[in-house]
Amino acid sequence: MPRRSSESPWGMMVVVVAVVIAGLGGVSSSVAEVLDSSISVRQAGIVAEGDAPGAGVSPAPTESPQPVPIGVAKEEEISLEAVQSTGEAPAERMQFSTQTDKEEEEMAEYDPWEPYNETMFSFNHDVFDRFVLKPVATAWDTVVPDWMQTSLANAFDNLGMPRRVVNNLLQAKFKRAGLELVRFFINTTFGIAGFFDIAKDSGPEKYDEDTGQTLGFYGVGPGPYLILPILPPLSVRDGIGYAADAALDPLSYFIPFAASMGRWAGETVNDRSGNLEFFNSVEENTVDLYSAVRNAYLQRRQRAIEQ
């Protein structure tokens, strides 16, 4: 978004510093409660947790193939060989393939609580995002320059190091855990507390892992798809992991609860302000937003576990 040439960078810095100090000093309970209720862009049901723009929602879910559950592909391969050996007609093989694809889709999108989930999804999207998160993020985007929004996003991401390191270790990805520590050291020192992602261009790659992925790595199934108020889209497995990841945030043990909520709200608003145009485009071009979000979220989580 173009900025007026008359804007003073120092004036913008004063605004952001004031917001941060307000959060760390303990925001008023009413404001904290409202912002806590719209904690994440994903709470609006538009993007899934910790994603880059465009990763959480696909306007055309059919562009990416459905993740194939373990064992289904082999079973299908064996069955097709048996069909070919018995000389069944192509039409019969096509019917079998269609049935298999339907079974795979049902397994990949296990949503037995869909009526409840749709209600919660509408509430998060049509109430929290529309009347709270989006207006605040729009104001934030007007006041805070793009470069400062990027710096804040880098700093918030840098604080996620403990979660990434612990879960890489739990998955026996020791090299990745070490590289995460190197990234943290580079960005914290040379990147001024992580406000500049120095390691992005000159250092090791980031390996983002969370507890939900670790559980999936050890064979724990996702369980039913789940939407909760003021929380991002989840599966039952990822909901358990979400709570565990919150416990891995070291600052939560050293700063007051109100300050944690202020930091959490600041990250949410900053993230949402950086995706205003993208979300508007998704909402305008997606007929069934609920299904698109569910499809994108479950596929993304499956791919993350397989990597």
N, C-alpha and C positions, 0 to 999 in steps of 0.2 A: 504494500500500500504506500503510495507516495507520501512524503513528509513535507510539511511547510518549511521553507528555508529559514524562517524566523524562529524556529524552535531552538531552544538552547539545550545542548546536551547536558549541561550542568543542572539545568532546571529539571530535566527528566530524571537525572540521577537522584536529585533530592526527593522526587516523588516516590521512586522505587525504594530508596533507603527508608523513607517514612513508612511505606507499606510493610517492609520487612521488620522494622523495629516494632511496629504495631502488633505484628503477628508474634514476634518473640517476646514481647512484653505482656502478651495475653489479651487477645481481642475480646471485645464485649461478648457476653454469652449469647446474645441474640444473633449478632452477625456471624459468630462462629458456628452456631447451630444451623443457620441458613446455608452457609457455604459448605459445611460438613455434609449437608443433605445432598449437595450436588458435587460431591467430591471429585468425580472424574468425568472426562468427556465420554468415557465408556459407560458411565451411569446413565447417560442419555440413550444408551443402547446403540450408539453409532459406531464406536471403535472398541476394539478389545484392548486389554491392559498392556501398558508399556510399549505400543506399536508406533511405527513410523506412519506418516500420512499415506492413506490408501491401502494399508495392510489389513485393517479390520473389517472393511465393508467392500463388497464387490457388487456393483450395480447389475452385473450379469453373472450370477453364481455358476452358470454352466461353463464359464470359461476355464475353470480349473476342475480337474477330475476329482470325483469323490475319493477320499482316502479309503484304501482297501484294508479291512481288518485282517489281522494276521491269520493266515491259513485259508482264507477265502480264495485267493488267487490260485493257490495250488490245487484246491478242491475243484475249482472251475476247469483248470487245465486238465486234470485227470478225467473229469466228466466229459469234456469235449473230445478227448482222445477215444473214450469209450463210445461216444456217439459216432465218431468217424469210422471206428472199426466195425460198428454194426450196420453202417451204410444208411443211416437215417437221412431223410431229406433235409436240404438247407433250411426250409421253412421251419422244421422242427428244431433245428439247432438255433435259429434266430429266436424262436419262442423261449427256448431255454436261457439264452443270453439275456433276453429282456427280463425274465423272472429273476435271474441272478443279480442284474443291475439294481432291480427294485429292492431286493433283500439287502444288498450292500448299502443302498441309500438309507434304508430304515435303520440299519445298524449304525451308520455314521451319524445320523441325526436322531438320536434317541431322545424324544421329547414327550414323555408321558404326561407331564404337567403343563401342556401347552395352553389350555384356557387360562390358568393362573399366570403363567409366564407372559402371555400376551397382555394381560391386564397390567402387570407390573411394568412391562416394557412401555406401554402407552403412558403410564403414570410418570416414569422416569423421563421419557422423551417429551411428552406434551406439556408436562408441568414444570419439572425441574430445569430441563434444558431450555425450554421456551421462555419461561418467565424469570429464571434466576441466572443460570450459567451463561447462556448466550448474551443477554444484555450486559452482564458484568464483563465478559470477555471482549465484547465489542468496544466498550469504554476503555478497557485496558489496552486494546490494540490501537486505539486512537491516541492515547497518552504516551505509551511506552514505545520507543523506536524498535524497529525489527532487530537491530544488532543486540539490543539489551534483552529482548525476549529470547534470542538464541543463547546468549550467555547464561541466563537463568535456567533454561532447559538443560544446558550442559552441566551446570552446578547440581541440579536435582538428579540428573542421571549419574553423576559421579558418586553421589551418596548411596547409590544402589550397589556399590562394590561388594559389601559383605554378603548380600543375597547371592550374587553371581559366583563369588568365590566358593562359598559353602556348598552350593548345589553342584558346581563343577567337581568339587572334591568328592561329594557323595556319589557322583556318577563315574568316579575313577578317571575323570578327565583332568589329570594333574597338570599337564602342560598348559591347558586353557586357564586353569586356576592361577598358575604362575603368571601368565600373560595379563590376566586381569589385575593382579597386584602391581605389575609393572605399569600398566595403563593408569592405575590410580595414583601411583607415585609421580609419574610424569605430569598428569593433569593437575594434581594437587599442588605441586611445587612450581613447575614452569607455567602451568595454566592458571595460576592464581586461584587456588581453592576450587579448581574445576570450572571456573567461569569460561575458560577457553579450552577447547578440546584439541590440545596440541598433539595427542597421540593418534588422532584420527587420520592425519596425513603422514606423520613420520614415525608412528609407533605401532604396537601390536593391535590386531583386530579385537573388537569387543565380542565376547561370547556370553550372550544373555541366557541365563538359566534360572529357573525358579523351582519351588518345591513341587508344584503340580507336574512339571516336566520330570522331576526326579521320581515321583511316584509312578508316572507313566513309563519311565525308563525301566523300572523294576516290575512292570507287568500289571500295575493297577489300572483297571479300566476307568474310563471317564465317568460312568454312571449317567444319570439323567441330566439333561440340560436344565439350567436353573437361572432365573432372573429374580434378584432380590431388590427391594427398595434401597436407594442410595449406594448400590454396589454395581460393579461392572458385570456383564454377562459371564456366567460361570458354568462349569459342570460341578457335580458333587465333589469329584476328586480335586478340581481346581479351587473349589471353595475351601477345602481343608488346607490346600497349599497356600491360599491367599492369607489365611490366618497365621500360618507358620512364617510366611515371608514378612508379615508385619512385625513379628517378634524378632526378626533378624535386623531390624532397623536400629542401629546403635544409638541414634539421637533420642529415640523414644524413651530411653532409660535415664537421660540426663537433662531433658528439658521438660517444662510443665506440659500437661495435656493440652491446654489452650494454645500453647506455642506450637505443639505438634499439629494441631488442627489448622493453625494459621499457615504453617509451612505446606501442609497438605492442600489447603485451599489455594494457596499461591501457585503451587505446581499445576493444579487443575485448571485454574483460570488462564495461566500462561500457555498451557498445552492447547486449550480450546481456542484461544485467540490466534494461535498459529495455524488453525485448520478451519477458519470460518468459511472461506470460499469452497473448500473441498466438501464440507458437510452440506452446504447449501446445494451443491451440485448433486450429491448423493440423494438428498431428499427429493429433489426435483425429478430425478431420472429413475428412481427405484419405485416400482409399483408396490411390491410387498416388502417393506423395510424389515419387518420382523424376521421373515424367512431368510432374507439376504444377510442380515447380521448373524443369525444362527449358523447359516451355512459357512460364512467366512470365518467365524470364530472357531468352529469345530475343525475345519480343515487346517487353519493356521496352527492350532494346537497340536494336531496330529503330525504335521510336518515338523514342528519344532521338536517333538519327542523323537522323531526318526532321524534327525540330523546328528 
